[in-house]
Amino acid sequence: MILDIEYEKEVVVDSEEVVLALRREVAFKSVRCFIREPFPGGAIFEFDGDPSEFRLGKLTEFIDSELVRNNLKAWRSVSSHEPPKLRHFSIQFLSENLTLHVLAVDVFLSNELSGS
C-alpha cells in the first residue's frame, strides 16, 4: 500500500517566509489490514503507552499494540503457520479529520519531494 501525501511547509529563504508545496510517499510492505476512522473520535483500540509516543500528524509506530495482539491471536486460531512480524503504524491527517491505522511488516518513508 502506497500513500502519496501532499502538504505545505513554511521555510525561511533569504530572510523571507516561503510556503513550499511538498509531498512524501509512505510505502507499507506486506499489509495485513488498514483502518480509516474519523479523528478525533472513533478510537477502535485503547492506547496504553507513553503519551509522548503518540505524535499527532506524524507517522507513529505503536510498539505495544492491542491491535497487533488481537490480530495475531486471530491468526493463530485459524493457522498453524508462523504469523507475520506485524507492526502497527498510525498517522493522523489533521486537515482531513481522519486517522489511518496500518498493520504491516515494514514501512518506508521517502524524502520530501517537490509537490506537483
N, C-alpha and C positions, 0 to 999 in steps of 0.2 A: 504494500500500500504506500503510495507516494502522495504527500501533501505539498502543494505549491502555495506558499503563504506570502502574500503581498502586504507591505506595511510602510509607514513613513517614519523617518528618523531625523531628528534635528541635530545638526552638527555646526560647528563654527569653522568658517573658511574665511581667511583674511579678515578676522575680527567681525565677521557678519554671520548671523544665524541663517542657515540654509536648511530647507526641508528636502531630504532626498527620498525618492521613491525606490524602495528596495524590495527584494524578495529572497526567500530561502526555500530550499527543498528539504523536507523531512521524509526519509525513506525508512519504513518499518520492514524488517525482514521476518518472514515466516509468521505472519499474523494469525493468531488463533481466533480473536474476536475484537471488535471495536464497538464502542458505545458512545453515542452522541446524546447529550442531555442539556437542558436549559441551565444557565448559570447566571446569577446564583439560583439556588433551588435544587431540585432533583436528586441530590446525593443518593446513589444506589448502594453505596458502601460506606462504612464508618472509617474515618481517618484517625488512627490511634497513635501515630508517630509524633515526632517533634514538629511543632508548627513551623519552624524555620525551614523544614524540608519542603514545605508546600509553597511554591513561588508562583503567584498569580501571573498569568500571561507568559510564563516561561515553560519550556519543556521540562517536566519533572519525572523522575523515576521514584516510585514508591518501593522501598527495599522490603518492608514488611507489609504485604498486601493481602487483605481479606479476599479480594477478587482473584488473585493468583491461587491462594489456598483452596478456595471453593472450586475453581476451575480444575485444579489438579486432583482434587477429591473426586469430582465427577469423572475425570479421565480414568482414574484408577478403578472406578466402579464398573466401567464398561470395557476396559482393555488391559491385557497383561503385558503390553509393550511398555518400554521405558517412556515416561512422559517427556515432552519437550521442556527445555530450560526456559520457561516463560518469565518475562519481566513485565511489570505494569508501568506504563508511561501515561502521562496526562498533560494536557495543555488546555488553557482557557483562552478563548478568543473574546476578549472583553468587549470590543466594539460590536460583536455579533451576539453577545449574551449566550454563549454556549461553551460547553466543555467537551472534550473528546478524551475518552479512555481507550487505550490500546493494550492488548496483551500480545506480545511479540517476543521473538528470540533476541532481537537486537534492533538498534536504531542508528541511522546515520544522518547527521545534520550538515548541510552544505554551508560553505562560507556565504557571507552576504553577497548577493548578486544585484546588479542594477536592475531596477524594475522595467517592465516593458509595456 
